[in-house]
Amino acid sequence: MTSIEWLDEQIQEYVIAADHVANTMVIQISFEEYMDFKRQAKEMHKQEIIDAHGEEQSYLQHDLSWKRMNGEQYYQETFKKD
């Protein structure tokens, strides 16, 4: 199960009304629960990216030099830009 599928499954439990004609849904969830689901889904997604990267790989950089990175390094350099 992917992080997106997991999050969708969690949220489905909080659906209190659905109108398929109007294509709307009412979801009632506490802010604390929402933030917890969001945190868990982000952590799951991070692990999915790291796992998909696999073992250490070489990347050609802008200056045409090569850099080797493992999954954690790849995640940090690609998604943790401040």
DSSP file (Angstrom, degrees, kcal/mol; ACC not computed):
  #  RESIDUE AA STRUCTURE BP1 BP2  ACC     N-H-->O    O-->H-N    N-H-->O    O-->H-N    TCO  KAPPA ALPHA  PHI   PSI    X-CA   Y-CA   Z-CA
    1    1 A M              0   0    0      0, 0.0     2,-0.1     0, 0.0     0, 0.0   0.000 360.0 360.0 360.0 132.8    0.0    0.0    0.0
    2    2 A T     >  -     0   0    0      1,-0.1     4,-2.5    46,-0.0     5,-0.2  -0.343 360.0-107.6 -80.9 167.2    1.4    3.4   -0.9
    3    3 A S  H  > S+     0   0    0      1,-0.2     4,-2.4     2,-0.2     5,-0.2   0.860 121.4  51.6 -62.0 -36.0    1.4    6.4    1.4
    4    4 A I  H  > S+     0   0    0      2,-0.2     4,-2.5     1,-0.2    -1,-0.2   0.921 110.5  47.1 -68.7 -43.8   -1.4    8.0   -0.7
    5    5 A E  H  > S+     0   0    0      2,-0.2     4,-2.3     1,-0.2    -2,-0.2   0.909 112.6  50.8 -62.9 -41.6   -3.6    4.9   -0.5
    6    6 A W  H  X S+     0   0    0     -4,-2.5     4,-2.1     2,-0.2    -2,-0.2   0.935 111.1  47.6 -61.2 -47.0   -2.9    4.7    3.2
    7    7 A L  H  X S+     0   0    0     -4,-2.4     4,-2.4     1,-0.2    -2,-0.2   0.913 111.4  50.8 -62.2 -43.1   -3.9    8.3    3.8
    8    8 A D  H  X S+     0   0    0     -4,-2.5     4,-2.1     1,-0.2    -1,-0.2   0.910 109.3  51.5 -60.4 -42.4   -7.1    7.9    1.7
    9    9 A E  H  X S+     0   0    0     -4,-2.3     4,-0.7     1,-0.2    -1,-0.2   0.891 110.6  48.5 -61.9 -40.4   -8.0    4.9    3.7
   10   10 A Q  H >< S+     0   0    0     -4,-2.1     3,-0.8     1,-0.2    -2,-0.2   0.926 112.6  47.3 -65.5 -44.5   -7.6    6.8    7.0
   11   11 A I  H >< S+     0   0    0     -4,-2.4     3,-2.4     1,-0.2     4,-0.2   0.838  98.9  68.5 -68.6 -33.7   -9.6    9.8    5.8
   12   12 A Q  H >< S+     0   0    0     -4,-2.1     3,-1.2     1,-0.3    -1,-0.2   0.802  90.9  63.4 -56.4 -29.3  -12.5    7.6    4.5
   13   13 A E  T << S+     0   0    0     -3,-0.8    -1,-0.3    -4,-0.7    -2,-0.2   0.654 101.7  51.6 -69.5 -14.3  -13.3    6.6    8.1
   14   14 A Y  T <  S+     0   0    0     -3,-2.4    14,-2.4    -4,-0.2     2,-0.4   0.303  76.4 120.9-106.6   7.0  -14.1   10.3    8.7
   15   15 A V  E <   +A   27   0A   0     -3,-1.2    12,-0.2    -4,-0.2     3,-0.1  -0.596  30.6 173.0 -72.6 124.9  -16.6   10.8    5.8
   16   16 A I  E     +     0   0A   0     10,-2.8     2,-0.3    -2,-0.4    11,-0.2   0.590  65.8  12.3-108.6 -15.2  -19.9   11.9    7.3
   17   17 A A  E     -A   26   0A   0      9,-1.3     9,-3.1     2,-0.0     2,-0.4  -0.961  57.2-172.4-159.8 143.4  -21.7   12.7    4.0
   18   18 A A  E     -A   25   0A   0     -2,-0.3     2,-0.6     7,-0.2     7,-0.2  -0.995   5.7-168.0-139.7 133.5  -21.2   12.1    0.3
   19   19 A D  E  >> -A   24   0A   0      5,-2.6     5,-2.1    -2,-0.4     4,-0.9  -0.908   3.2-176.8-121.7 100.3  -23.2   13.5   -2.6
   20   20 A H  T  45S+     0   0    0     -2,-0.6    -1,-0.1     3,-0.2     5,-0.0   0.765  83.4  55.8 -71.3 -24.7  -22.2   11.7   -5.8
   21   21 A V  T  45S+     0   0    0      1,-0.2    -1,-0.2     2,-0.1    -2,-0.0   0.934 117.1  34.3 -70.7 -46.2  -24.6   13.9   -7.9
   22   22 A A  T  45S-     0   0    0      2,-0.1    -2,-0.2     0, 0.0    -1,-0.2   0.523 107.5-129.0 -84.6  -6.1  -22.9   17.1   -6.6
   23   23 A N  T  <5 +     0   0    0     -4,-0.9     2,-0.3     1,-0.2    -3,-0.2   0.916  63.3 129.9  58.0  46.9  -19.5   15.4   -6.5
   24   24 A T  E   < -A   19   0A   0     -5,-2.1    -5,-2.6     2,-0.0     2,-0.3  -0.885  39.3-165.3-129.3 160.6  -18.9   16.6   -2.9
   25   25 A M  E     -A   18   0A   0     -2,-0.3     2,-0.5    -7,-0.2    -7,-0.2  -0.996  11.9-145.9-145.5 139.9  -17.9   15.0    0.4
   26   26 A V  E     -A   17   0A   0     -9,-3.1   -10,-2.8    -2,-0.3    -9,-1.3  -0.943  18.7-174.7-109.3 125.3  -18.0   16.2    4.0
   27   27 A I  E     -A   15   0A   0     -2,-0.5     2,-0.6   -12,-0.2   -12,-0.2  -0.974   8.3-164.1-121.3 130.2  -15.2   15.0    6.2
   28   28 A Q        +     0   0    0    -14,-2.4     2,-0.3    -2,-0.4    -2,-0.0  -0.947  26.8 146.0-119.0 113.9  -15.1   15.7    9.9
   29   29 A I        -     0   0    0     -2,-0.6     2,-0.1     4,-0.0    -2,-0.1  -0.995  47.3-108.3-144.9 144.9  -11.7   15.2   11.6
   30   30 A S     >  -     0   0    0     -2,-0.3     4,-2.6     1,-0.1     5,-0.2  -0.400  28.0-120.6 -72.5 153.9   -9.9   16.9   14.4
   31   31 A F  H  > S+     0   0    0      1,-0.2     4,-2.7     2,-0.2     5,-0.2   0.896 114.1  54.3 -59.6 -40.9   -7.0   19.1   13.6
   32   32 A E  H  > S+     0   0    0      2,-0.2     4,-1.9     1,-0.2    -1,-0.2   0.915 110.0  45.5 -61.6 -44.9   -4.7   16.9   15.8
   33   33 A E  H  > S+     0   0    0      2,-0.2     4,-2.7     1,-0.2     5,-0.2   0.916 112.4  51.7 -65.2 -42.3   -5.8   13.7   13.9
   34   34 A Y  H  X S+     0   0    0     -4,-2.6     4,-2.7     1,-0.2    -2,-0.2   0.940 110.7  47.5 -58.4 -48.3   -5.3   15.4   10.5
   35   35 A M  H  X S+     0   0    0     -4,-2.7     4,-2.4     1,-0.2    -1,-0.2   0.860 111.4  51.5 -64.0 -35.1   -1.8   16.6   11.4
   36   36 A D  H  X S+     0   0    0     -4,-1.9     4,-2.5    -5,-0.2    -1,-0.2   0.928 111.3  46.7 -66.8 -44.8   -0.9   13.1   12.7
   37   37 A F  H  X S+     0   0    0     -4,-2.7     4,-2.8     2,-0.2    -2,-0.2   0.920 112.7  50.6 -60.8 -43.7   -2.1   11.5    9.5
   38   38 A K  H  X S+     0   0    0     -4,-2.7     4,-2.4    -5,-0.2    -2,-0.2   0.920 111.0  48.3 -61.0 -45.4   -0.2   14.1    7.5
   39   39 A R  H  X S+     0   0    0     -4,-2.4     4,-2.1     1,-0.2    -1,-0.2   0.924 113.6  46.8 -61.1 -46.0    3.0   13.4    9.4
   40   40 A Q  H  X S+     0   0    0     -4,-2.5     4,-2.4     1,-0.2    -2,-0.2   0.912 112.4  49.3 -64.0 -43.0    2.7    9.7    9.0
   41   41 A A  H  X S+     0   0    0     -4,-2.8     4,-2.6     1,-0.2    -1,-0.2   0.891 110.3  51.2 -64.5 -39.8    1.9    9.9    5.3
   42   42 A K  H  X S+     0   0    0     -4,-2.4     4,-2.4     2,-0.2    -1,-0.2   0.902 111.1  48.0 -64.7 -40.2    4.9   12.2    4.7
   43   43 A E  H  X S+     0   0    0     -4,-2.1     4,-2.1     2,-0.2    -2,-0.2   0.902 112.5  48.8 -66.9 -40.7    7.2    9.8    6.6
   44   44 A M  H  X S+     0   0    0     -4,-2.4     4,-2.1     2,-0.2    -2,-0.2   0.915 111.6  49.8 -63.1 -42.5    5.9    6.8    4.6
   45   45 A H  H  X S+     0   0    0     -4,-2.6     4,-2.3     2,-0.2    -2,-0.2   0.902 107.9  53.6 -64.4 -41.4    6.3    8.8    1.3
   46   46 A K  H  X S+     0   0    0     -4,-2.4     4,-2.4     1,-0.2    -1,-0.2   0.931 109.9  47.8 -56.9 -46.5    9.9    9.6    2.3
   47   47 A Q  H  X S+     0   0    0     -4,-2.1     4,-2.8     1,-0.2    -1,-0.2   0.867 108.2  55.2 -66.2 -35.7   10.7    6.0    2.8
   48   48 A E  H  X S+     0   0    0     -4,-2.1     4,-2.4     2,-0.2    -1,-0.2   0.916 109.8  46.8 -60.7 -43.0    9.0    5.1   -0.5
   49   49 A I  H  X S+     0   0    0     -4,-2.3     4,-1.9     2,-0.2    -2,-0.2   0.926 113.4  47.8 -65.6 -45.5   11.4    7.5   -2.3
   50   50 A I  H  X S+     0   0    0     -4,-2.4     4,-1.3     1,-0.2    -2,-0.2   0.927 114.3  46.7 -61.5 -45.3   14.4    6.2   -0.4
   51   51 A D  H  < S+     0   0    0     -4,-2.8    -1,-0.2     1,-0.2    -2,-0.2   0.891 110.5  52.5 -64.5 -40.0   13.5    2.6   -1.2
   52   52 A A  H  < S+     0   0    0     -4,-2.4    -1,-0.2     1,-0.2    -2,-0.2   0.835 103.5  58.7 -66.3 -32.1   12.8    3.4   -4.9
   53   53 A H  H  < S-     0   0    0     -4,-1.9    -1,-0.2     1,-0.2    -2,-0.2   0.877  91.1-174.7 -64.3 -37.2   16.2    5.0   -5.2
   54   54 A G     <  -     0   0    0     -4,-1.3    17,-0.7    -3,-0.2    -1,-0.2  -0.434  38.1  -2.7  78.7-151.2   17.8    1.8   -4.2
   55   55 A E  S    S-     0   0    0      1,-0.2    14,-0.1    15,-0.1     0, 0.0  -0.009 101.2 -55.2 -68.9 176.8   21.5    1.4   -3.6
   56   56 A E        -     0   0    0     14,-0.1     2,-0.3    12,-0.1    14,-0.3  -0.282  63.4-176.2 -57.3 135.5   24.1    4.1   -4.2
   57   57 A Q  E     -B   69   0B   0     12,-2.6    12,-2.6    -3,-0.1     2,-0.4  -0.900  24.3-114.4-133.2 160.9   24.0    5.6   -7.7
   58   58 A S  E     -B   68   0B   0     -2,-0.3     2,-0.4    10,-0.2    10,-0.2  -0.792  27.4-168.0 -99.0 140.7   26.1    8.1   -9.6
   59   59 A Y  E     -B   67   0B   0      8,-2.8     8,-2.4    -2,-0.4     2,-0.5  -0.987  21.1-128.4-129.0 137.3   24.6   11.4  -10.7
   60   60 A L  E     -B   66   0B   0     -2,-0.4     6,-0.2     6,-0.2     2,-0.1  -0.736  31.6-149.6 -83.1 126.2   26.0   14.0  -13.2
   61   61 A Q    >   -     0   0    0      4,-3.2     3,-2.0    -2,-0.5    -1,-0.0  -0.376  28.5 -97.6 -92.7 172.3   26.0   17.4  -11.6
   62   62 A H  T 3  S+     0   0    0      1,-0.3    -1,-0.1     2,-0.1    -2,-0.0   0.822 124.9  54.7 -58.5 -33.5   25.6   20.8  -13.2
   63   63 A D  T 3  S-     0   0    0      2,-0.1    -1,-0.3     1,-0.1     3,-0.1   0.318 120.5-110.6 -85.5  11.2   29.4   21.3  -13.2
   64   64 A L  S <  S+     0   0    0     -3,-2.0     2,-0.2     1,-0.3    -2,-0.1   0.596  78.9 126.5  69.9  15.2   29.7   18.0  -15.1
   65   65 A S        -     0   0    0      1,-0.0    -4,-3.2    -5,-0.0     2,-0.3  -0.624  60.3-116.0 -93.3 162.5   31.3   16.2  -12.2
   66   66 A W  E     -B   60   0B   0     -2,-0.2     2,-0.4    -6,-0.2    -6,-0.2  -0.770  26.1-169.8-101.1 144.6   29.9   12.9  -10.9
   67   67 A K  E     -B   59   0B   0     -8,-2.4    -8,-2.8    -2,-0.3     2,-0.4  -0.999  12.7-144.5-133.6 134.4   28.4   12.5   -7.4
   68   68 A R  E     +B   58   0B   0     -2,-0.4     2,-0.3   -10,-0.2   -10,-0.2  -0.836  25.1 174.2 -99.0 135.0   27.4    9.2   -5.7
   69   69 A M  E     -B   57   0B   0    -12,-2.6   -12,-2.6    -2,-0.4     2,-0.1  -0.996  22.6-145.1-140.3 144.3   24.4    9.2   -3.4
   70   70 A N     >  -     0   0    0     -2,-0.3     4,-2.7   -14,-0.3     5,-0.2  -0.417  47.0 -87.4 -92.2-179.2   22.4    6.6   -1.5
   71   71 A G  H  > S+     0   0    0    -17,-0.7     4,-2.4     1,-0.2     5,-0.2   0.880 126.9  48.9 -59.6 -42.5   18.6    6.8   -1.1
   72   72 A E  H  > S+     0   0    0      2,-0.2     4,-2.5     1,-0.2    -1,-0.2   0.924 113.2  46.9 -64.7 -44.8   18.8    9.0    2.1
   73   73 A Q  H  > S+     0   0    0      1,-0.2     4,-2.6     2,-0.2     5,-0.3   0.918 111.5  52.1 -62.8 -42.8   21.2   11.4    0.5
   74   74 A Y  H  X S+     0   0    0     -4,-2.7     4,-2.1     2,-0.2     5,-0.3   0.925 110.9  47.7 -59.1 -45.5   19.1   11.6   -2.7
   75   75 A Y  H  X>S+     0   0    0     -4,-2.4     4,-3.0     1,-0.2     5,-0.6   0.944 112.5  48.5 -60.7 -49.3   16.0   12.4   -0.6
   76   76 A Q  H  X5S+     0   0    0     -4,-2.5     4,-1.2     1,-0.2    -2,-0.2   0.909 116.4  41.8 -60.4 -43.8   17.8   15.1    1.4
   77   77 A E  H  <5S+     0   0    0     -4,-2.6    -1,-0.2    -5,-0.2    -2,-0.2   0.795 122.4  39.3 -76.1 -27.5   19.3   16.8   -1.6
   78   78 A T  H  <5S+     0   0    0     -4,-2.1     3,-0.2    -5,-0.3    -2,-0.2   0.856 130.2  20.7 -90.4 -37.7   16.1   16.6   -3.8
   79   79 A F  H  <5S+     0   0    0     -4,-3.0    -3,-0.2    -5,-0.3    -2,-0.2   0.524 109.6  67.9-114.6  -7.9   13.3   17.2   -1.3
   80   80 A K     << +     0   0    0     -4,-1.2     2,-0.5    -5,-0.6    -1,-0.1  -0.166  60.7 143.5-109.0  40.3   14.8   19.1    1.7
   81   81 A K              0   0    0     -3,-0.2    -4,-0.0     1,-0.1    -3,-0.0  -0.669 360.0 360.0 -81.4 128.4   15.7   22.4    0.0
   82   82 A D              0   0    0     -2,-0.5    -1,-0.1     0, 0.0    -2,-0.0   0.411 360.0 360.0-100.3 360.0   15.1   25.3    2.4
